[in-house]
Amino acid sequence: MLAERVIGFTHEDLTKNAVRTVQTRSGTTRKIAFSNEDYWRLNKSGVVVAHVEWLEPAAWVAVDDEDILWPRKFAEQVCIIDGCEGLAHPAEQDKLHMCLQMNFGPDDTR
């Protein structure tokens, strides 16, 4: 079941647990945590990308109703669903199902 596989993350995960590598003005790199200000400056795709870069999952999918600001390199992992229709519409369910199959392999329970 899909609900069992959904993993949600919050503001606290990035600001209290995640560590990222940043480049300093001198050209070196160092590891730092996300500050509250860093988090609130991110758009929703930035929050997902930060989690992906932090956790490095083997496979993942994001569902969104906007395609704005998603990095092109994640096109196969982002399933854009019509915001008015939502996942209640069969065509949108099919779109999500296809995206899940592309990223996680065939579903033998459907």
Secondary structure, 3 states (H helix, E strand, C coil): CHHHHCCCCCHHHHHHHCEEEEECCCCCEEEEECCHHHHHHCCHHHHHHHHHHHHCCCCCCEEECCCCCCCHHHCCCEEECCCCCHHHCHHHHHHHHHHHHHHHCCCCCC
